[in-house]
Amino acid sequence: MATLLPRSFGLAEAIFVRNGNKLLAAATANNLPNKQQVRNLNVHEYVSYTLLHDHGIPVPKFNVAKTKEEAVQFARDLNTKDIVLKAQA
C-alpha cells in the first residue's frame, strides 16, 4: 500500500499539470451567476421602512420631512445627538 501512494500522487500531479487550467475554469464557472441580477422592486428607503414597520418588523426610528422646519422638529422629537439626515428625490 505504501508503494502505491507515491504513484497515485504522481499520477494526480501529472493530470493536474496537463489539465489544471481546464479544471479550475470548470470549477469556478459553476459558481458564477449566469446573468446580471434583476431588481423587480425599487422603492425609497422610507417606503421600505414603512412597509417593514407596518408588518411588525423592527426598524430604526425614522420620519419623513418635507420642509426644513419639519426636519428640525423631528430631530428634536428623537431627543438624541446622533442623527442621520438623508435626502431622497
Secondary structure, DSSP 8 states (H G I E B T S, - for coil): -TTHHHHHHHHHHHHHHHHHHHHHHHHHHTTS-SS---------HHHHHHHHHHTT---------SSHHHHHHHHHHHT-S--------
